[in-house]
Amino acid sequence: MSNGEDESRLRDKVFGPLINCRNLTDFRCARFAARTENFMRLADARPDMTCQWFDPDLWESPRSFR
């Protein structure tokens, strides 16, 4: 937002602060918001939270179809 209001962004791509946000139960973001390890740490710390990127199968490398 250009009016100086605080924006919700993950500038440093670290999810540590989200661990203590107990009202956050459904986390949605783009895959490139952080590395796989950060998503998995958050999933381990917050088993009550849902996020599509907590599924390790979604992080497998795409297969080449040559």
Jmol script that loads the backbone (N, CA, C; Angstrom):
load data "model"
ATOM      1  N   MET A   1       0.846  -1.179   0.000  1.00  0.00           N
ATOM      2  CA  MET A   1       0.000   0.000   0.000  1.00  0.00           C
ATOM      3  C   MET A   1       0.882   1.229   0.000  1.00  0.00           C
ATOM      4  N   SER A   2       0.539   2.168  -0.764  1.00  0.00           N
ATOM      5  CA  SER A   2       1.395   3.335  -0.894  1.00  0.00           C
ATOM      6  C   SER A   2       1.100   4.423   0.122  1.00  0.00           C
ATOM      7  N   ASN A   3       0.076   4.245   0.943  1.00  0.00           N
ATOM      8  CA  ASN A   3      -0.283   5.299   1.895  1.00  0.00           C
ATOM      9  C   ASN A   3       0.451   5.165   3.229  1.00  0.00           C
ATOM     10  N   GLY A   4       1.466   4.313   3.288  1.00  0.00           N
ATOM     11  CA  GLY A   4       2.264   4.189   4.496  1.00  0.00           C
ATOM     12  C   GLY A   4       1.754   3.143   5.481  1.00  0.00           C
ATOM     13  N   GLU A   5       0.642   2.495   5.185  1.00  0.00           N
ATOM     14  CA  GLU A   5       0.142   1.462   6.079  1.00  0.00           C
ATOM     15  C   GLU A   5       1.073   0.259   6.028  1.00  0.00           C
ATOM     16  N   ASP A   6       1.060  -0.501   7.104  1.00  0.00           N
ATOM     17  CA  ASP A   6       1.893  -1.693   7.182  1.00  0.00           C
ATOM     18  C   ASP A   6       1.350  -2.744   6.231  1.00  0.00           C
ATOM     19  N   GLU A   7       2.219  -3.272   5.378  1.00  0.00           N
ATOM     20  CA  GLU A   7       1.823  -4.313   4.447  1.00  0.00           C
ATOM     21  C   GLU A   7       2.199  -5.663   5.031  1.00  0.00           C
ATOM     22  N   SER A   8       1.422  -6.692   4.704  1.00  0.00           N
ATOM     23  CA  SER A   8       1.730  -8.052   5.128  1.00  0.00           C
ATOM     24  C   SER A   8       2.613  -8.684   4.069  1.00  0.00           C
ATOM     25  N   ARG A   9       3.904  -8.705   4.333  1.00  0.00           N
ATOM     26  CA  ARG A   9       4.864  -9.291   3.409  1.00  0.00           C
ATOM     27  C   ARG A   9       5.883 -10.092   4.186  1.00  0.00           C
ATOM     28  N   LEU A  10       6.419 -11.067   3.525  1.00  0.00           N
ATOM     29  CA  LEU A  10       7.496 -11.858   4.100  1.00  0.00           C
ATOM     30  C   LEU A  10       8.783 -11.450   3.413  1.00  0.00           C
ATOM     31  N   ARG A  11       9.279 -10.290   3.754  1.00  0.00           N
ATOM     32  CA  ARG A  11      10.455  -9.737   3.088  1.00  0.00           C
ATOM     33  C   ARG A  11      11.692 -10.614   3.260  1.00  0.00           C
ATOM     34  N   ASP A  12      11.877 -11.197   4.435  1.00  0.00           N
ATOM     35  CA  ASP A  12      13.083 -11.985   4.677  1.00  0.00           C
ATOM     36  C   ASP A  12      12.871 -13.481   4.453  1.00  0.00           C
ATOM     37  N   LYS A  13      11.683 -13.890   4.041  1.00  0.00           N
ATOM     38  CA  LYS A  13      11.337 -15.282   3.724  1.00  0.00           C
ATOM     39  C   LYS A  13      11.542 -16.219   4.912  1.00  0.00           C
ATOM     40  N   VAL A  14      11.311 -15.720   6.102  1.00  0.00           N
ATOM     41  CA  VAL A  14      11.421 -16.504   7.329  1.00  0.00           C
ATOM     42  C   VAL A  14      10.040 -16.571   7.976  1.00  0.00           C
ATOM     43  N   PHE A  15       9.623 -17.759   8.340  1.00  0.00           N
ATOM     44  CA  PHE A  15       8.287 -17.939   8.913  1.00  0.00           C
ATOM     45  C   PHE A  15       8.276 -18.012  10.430  1.00  0.00           C
ATOM     46  N   GLY A  16       9.421 -17.882  11.078  1.00  0.00           N
ATOM     47  CA  GLY A  16       9.504 -17.992  12.530  1.00  0.00           C
ATOM     48  C   GLY A  16       8.451 -17.191  13.280  1.00  0.00           C
ATOM     49  N   PRO A  17       8.234 -15.925  12.945  1.00  0.00           N
ATOM     50  CA  PRO A  17       7.230 -15.138  13.669  1.00  0.00           C
ATOM     51  C   PRO A  17       5.804 -15.688  13.545  1.00  0.00           C
ATOM     52  N   LEU A  18       5.533 -16.457  12.494  1.00  0.00           N
ATOM     53  CA  LEU A  18       4.184 -17.002  12.317  1.00  0.00           C
ATOM     54  C   LEU A  18       3.863 -18.107  13.320  1.00  0.00           C
ATOM     55  N   ILE A  19       4.890 -18.685  13.905  1.00  0.00           N
ATOM     56  CA  ILE A  19       4.678 -19.758  14.885  1.00  0.00           C
ATOM     57  C   ILE A  19       3.836 -19.263  16.054  1.00  0.00           C
ATOM     58  N   ASN A  20       4.032 -18.020  16.455  1.00  0.00           N
ATOM     59  CA  ASN A  20       3.318 -17.472  17.605  1.00  0.00           C
ATOM     60  C   ASN A  20       1.994 -16.811  17.256  1.00  0.00           C
ATOM     61  N   CYS A  21       1.620 -16.779  16.008  1.00  0.00           N
ATOM     62  CA  CYS A  21       0.331 -16.204  15.590  1.00  0.00           C
ATOM     63  C   CYS A  21      -0.741 -17.283  15.709  1.00  0.00           C
ATOM     64  N   ARG A  22      -1.227 -17.500  16.905  1.00  0.00           N
ATOM     65  CA  ARG A  22      -2.149 -18.601  17.186  1.00  0.00           C
ATOM     66  C   ARG A  22      -3.498 -18.470  16.494  1.00  0.00           C
ATOM     67  N   ASN A  23      -3.881 -17.281  16.088  1.00  0.00           N
ATOM     68  CA  ASN A  23      -5.145 -17.110  15.364  1.00  0.00           C
ATOM     69  C   ASN A  23      -5.011 -17.479  13.892  1.00  0.00           C
ATOM     70  N   LEU A  24      -3.793 -17.628  13.418  1.00  0.00           N
ATOM     71  CA  LEU A  24      -3.550 -18.010  12.034  1.00  0.00           C
ATOM     72  C   LEU A  24      -3.627 -19.525  11.922  1.00  0.00           C
ATOM     73  N   THR A  25      -4.669 -20.018  11.285  1.00  0.00           N
ATOM     74  CA  THR A  25      -4.842 -21.462  11.167  1.00  0.00           C
ATOM     75  C   THR A  25      -4.831 -21.941   9.718  1.00  0.00           C
ATOM     76  N   ASP A  26      -5.000 -21.035   8.760  1.00  0.00           N
ATOM     77  CA  ASP A  26      -4.987 -21.379   7.341  1.00  0.00           C
ATOM     78  C   ASP A  26      -4.040 -20.409   6.640  1.00  0.00           C
ATOM     79  N   PHE A  27      -2.843 -20.877   6.338  1.00  0.00           N
ATOM     80  CA  PHE A  27      -1.800 -20.026   5.768  1.00  0.00           C
ATOM     81  C   PHE A  27      -1.730 -20.243   4.266  1.00  0.00           C
ATOM     82  N   ARG A  28      -1.854 -19.157   3.509  1.00  0.00           N
ATOM     83  CA  ARG A  28      -1.801 -19.232   2.046  1.00  0.00           C
ATOM     84  C   ARG A  28      -0.765 -18.234   1.537  1.00  0.00           C
ATOM     85  N   CYS A  29       0.061 -18.725   0.643  1.00  0.00           N
ATOM     86  CA  CYS A  29       1.069 -17.863   0.032  1.00  0.00           C
ATOM     87  C   CYS A  29       1.575 -18.539  -1.234  1.00  0.00           C
ATOM     88  N   ALA A  30       2.380 -17.826  -1.977  1.00  0.00           N
ATOM     89  CA  ALA A  30       2.996 -18.386  -3.172  1.00  0.00           C
ATOM     90  C   ALA A  30       4.135 -19.318  -2.773  1.00  0.00           C
ATOM     91  N   ARG A  31       4.412 -20.274  -3.614  1.00  0.00           N
ATOM     92  CA  ARG A  31       5.463 -21.240  -3.335  1.00  0.00           C
ATOM     93  C   ARG A  31       6.812 -20.566  -3.151  1.00  0.00           C
ATOM     94  N   PHE A  32       7.078 -19.513  -3.886  1.00  0.00           N
ATOM     95  CA  PHE A  32       8.376 -18.850  -3.806  1.00  0.00           C
ATOM     96  C   PHE A  32       8.509 -17.936  -2.592  1.00  0.00           C
ATOM     97  N   ALA A  33       7.536 -17.951  -1.697  1.00  0.00           N
ATOM     98  CA  ALA A  33       7.595 -17.110  -0.502  1.00  0.00           C
ATOM     99  C   ALA A  33       8.750 -17.510   0.416  1.00  0.00           C
ATOM    100  N   ALA A  34       9.147 -18.773   0.368  1.00  0.00           N
ATOM    101  CA  ALA A  34      10.243 -19.240   1.216  1.00  0.00           C
ATOM    102  C   ALA A  34      10.767 -20.569   0.687  1.00  0.00           C
ATOM    103  N   ARG A  35      11.838 -21.029   1.282  1.00  0.00           N
ATOM    104  CA  ARG A  35      12.421 -22.321   0.907  1.00  0.00           C
ATOM    105  C   ARG A  35      11.628 -23.453   1.537  1.00  0.00           C
ATOM    106  N   THR A  36      11.783 -24.619   0.975  1.00  0.00           N
ATOM    107  CA  THR A  36      11.093 -25.816   1.465  1.00  0.00           C
ATOM    108  C   THR A  36      11.305 -26.003   2.959  1.00  0.00           C
ATOM    109  N   GLU A  37      12.529 -25.825   3.411  1.00  0.00           N
ATOM    110  CA  GLU A  37      12.861 -26.044   4.821  1.00  0.00           C
ATOM    111  C   GLU A  37      12.048 -25.140   5.739  1.00  0.00           C
ATOM    112  N   ASN A  38      11.805 -23.911   5.318  1.00  0.00           N
ATOM    113  CA  ASN A  38      11.026 -22.987   6.145  1.00  0.00           C
ATOM    114  C   ASN A  38       9.572 -23.421   6.249  1.00  0.00           C
ATOM    115  N   PHE A  39       9.015 -23.916   5.151  1.00  0.00           N
ATOM    116  CA  PHE A  39       7.643 -24.433   5.205  1.00  0.00           C
ATOM    117  C   PHE A  39       7.565 -25.655   6.120  1.00  0.00           C
ATOM    118  N   MET A  40       8.553 -26.550   6.038  1.00  0.00           N
ATOM    119  CA  MET A  40       8.524 -27.772   6.838  1.00  0.00           C
ATOM    120  C   MET A  40       8.715 -27.459   8.323  1.00  0.00           C
ATOM    121  N   ARG A  41       9.566 -26.479   8.649  1.00  0.00           N
ATOM    122  CA  ARG A  41       9.728 -26.077  10.051  1.00  0.00           C
ATOM    123  C   ARG A  41       8.426 -25.522  10.616  1.00  0.00           C
ATOM    124  N   LEU A  42       7.757 -24.703   9.818  1.00  0.00           N
ATOM    125  CA  LEU A  42       6.478 -24.143  10.262  1.00  0.00           C
ATOM    126  C   LEU A  42       5.447 -25.250  10.427  1.00  0.00           C
ATOM    127  N   ALA A  43       5.415 -26.189   9.511  1.00  0.00           N
ATOM    128  CA  ALA A  43       4.472 -27.315   9.615  1.00  0.00           C
ATOM    129  C   ALA A  43       4.729 -28.131  10.882  1.00  0.00           C
ATOM    130  N   ASP A  44       5.993 -28.364  11.211  1.00  0.00           N
ATOM    131  CA  ASP A  44       6.335 -29.115  12.424  1.00  0.00           C
ATOM    132  C   ASP A  44       5.950 -28.352  13.684  1.00  0.00           C
ATOM    133  N   ALA A  45       6.169 -27.045  13.664  1.00  0.00           N
ATOM    134  CA  ALA A  45       5.891 -26.219  14.843  1.00  0.00           C
ATOM    135  C   ALA A  45       4.402 -25.965  15.039  1.00  0.00           C
ATOM    136  N   ARG A  46       3.646 -25.980  13.945  1.00  0.00           N
ATOM    137  CA  ARG A  46       2.220 -25.650  14.001  1.00  0.00           C
ATOM    138  C   ARG A  46       1.371 -26.732  13.322  1.00  0.00           C
ATOM    139  N   PRO A  47       1.243 -27.910  13.940  1.00  0.00           N
ATOM    140  CA  PRO A  47       0.438 -28.976  13.333  1.00  0.00           C
ATOM    141  C   PRO A  47      -1.044 -28.603  13.200  1.00  0.00           C
ATOM    142  N   ASP A  48      -1.471 -27.571  13.913  1.00  0.00           N
ATOM    143  CA  ASP A  48      -2.862 -27.117  13.834  1.00  0.00           C
ATOM    144  C   ASP A  48      -3.108 -26.232  12.606  1.00  0.00           C
ATOM    145  N   MET A  49      -2.047 -25.798  11.951  1.00  0.00           N
ATOM    146  CA  MET A  49      -2.158 -24.883  10.810  1.00  0.00           C
ATOM    147  C   MET A  49      -2.223 -25.683   9.509  1.00  0.00           C
ATOM    148  N   THR A  50      -3.005 -25.204   8.556  1.00  0.00           N
ATOM    149  CA  THR A  50      -3.044 -25.816   7.237  1.00  0.00           C
ATOM    150  C   THR A  50      -2.370 -24.888   6.231  1.00  0.00           C
ATOM    151  N   CYS A  51      -1.695 -25.507   5.278  1.00  0.00           N
ATOM    152  CA  CYS A  51      -1.050 -24.773   4.188  1.00  0.00           C
ATOM    153  C   CYS A  51      -0.786 -25.784   3.079  1.00  0.00           C
ATOM    154  N   GLN A  52      -1.114 -25.438   1.858  1.00  0.00           N
ATOM    155  CA  GLN A  52      -0.912 -26.376   0.763  1.00  0.00           C
ATOM    156  C   GLN A  52       0.557 -26.757   0.609  1.00  0.00           C
ATOM    157  N   TRP A  53       1.469 -25.889   0.971  1.00  0.00           N
ATOM    158  CA  TRP A  53       2.898 -26.150   0.797  1.00  0.00           C
ATOM    159  C   TRP A  53       3.492 -26.996   1.921  1.00  0.00           C
ATOM    160  N   PHE A  54       2.682 -27.414   2.885  1.00  0.00           N
ATOM    161  CA  PHE A  54       3.157 -28.337   3.916  1.00  0.00           C
ATOM    162  C   PHE A  54       3.238 -29.764   3.380  1.00  0.00           C
ATOM    163  N   ASP A  55       2.728 -30.006   2.191  1.00  0.00           N
ATOM    164  CA  ASP A  55       2.756 -31.327   1.575  1.00  0.00           C
ATOM    165  C   ASP A  55       4.096 -31.510   0.854  1.00  0.00           C
ATOM    166  N   PRO A  56       4.971 -32.390   1.350  1.00  0.00           N
ATOM    167  CA  PRO A  56       6.288 -32.562   0.733  1.00  0.00           C
ATOM    168  C   PRO A  56       6.224 -33.013  -0.719  1.00  0.00           C
ATOM    169  N   ASP A  57       5.164 -33.693  -1.109  1.00  0.00           N
ATOM    170  CA  ASP A  57       5.041 -34.149  -2.489  1.00  0.00           C
ATOM    171  C   ASP A  57       4.967 -32.989  -3.479  1.00  0.00           C
ATOM    172  N   LEU A  58       4.515 -31.838  -3.039  1.00  0.00           N
ATOM    173  CA  LEU A  58       4.430 -30.686  -3.931  1.00  0.00           C
ATOM    174  C   LEU A  58       5.796 -30.065  -4.215  1.00  0.00           C
ATOM    175  N   TRP A  59       6.805 -30.491  -3.477  1.00  0.00           N
ATOM    176  CA  TRP A  59       8.141 -29.914  -3.626  1.00  0.00           C
ATOM    177  C   TRP A  59       9.063 -30.773  -4.487  1.00  0.00           C
ATOM    178  N   GLU A  60       8.578 -31.895  -4.983  1.00  0.00           N
ATOM    179  CA  GLU A  60       9.409 -32.735  -5.834  1.00  0.00           C
ATOM    180  C   GLU A  60       9.710 -31.995  -7.130  1.00  0.00           C
ATOM    181  N   SER A  61      10.892 -32.233  -7.643  1.00  0.00           N
ATOM    182  CA  SER A  61      11.287 -31.602  -8.899  1.00  0.00           C
ATOM    183  C   SER A  61      10.408 -32.124 -10.040  1.00  0.00           C
ATOM    184  N   PRO A  62      10.025 -31.239 -10.946  1.00  0.00           N
ATOM    185  CA  PRO A  62       9.243 -31.700 -12.088  1.00  0.00           C
ATOM    186  C   PRO A  62      10.067 -32.627 -12.974  1.00  0.00           C
ATOM    187  N   ARG A  63       9.406 -33.615 -13.534  1.00  0.00           N
ATOM    188  CA  ARG A  63      10.087 -34.558 -14.409  1.00  0.00           C
ATOM    189  C   ARG A  63      10.276 -33.956 -15.794  1.00  0.00           C
ATOM    190  N   SER A  64      11.357 -34.341 -16.419  1.00  0.00           N
ATOM    191  CA  SER A  64      11.624 -33.899 -17.770  1.00  0.00           C
ATOM    192  C   SER A  64      10.932 -34.847 -18.736  1.00  0.00           C
ATOM    193  N   PHE A  65      10.286 -34.318 -19.740  1.00  0.00           N
ATOM    194  CA  PHE A  65       9.563 -35.126 -20.712  1.00  0.00           C
ATOM    195  C   PHE A  65      10.245 -35.080 -22.081  1.00  0.00           C
ATOM    196  N   ARG A  66      11.537 -35.261 -22.091  1.00  0.00           N
ATOM    197  CA  ARG A  66      12.295 -35.251 -23.353  1.00  0.00           C
ATOM    198  C   ARG A  66      12.164 -36.530 -24.080  1.00  0.00           C
TER     199      ARG A  66
END
end "model"
wireframe off; spacefill off
backbone 0.3
color backbone group
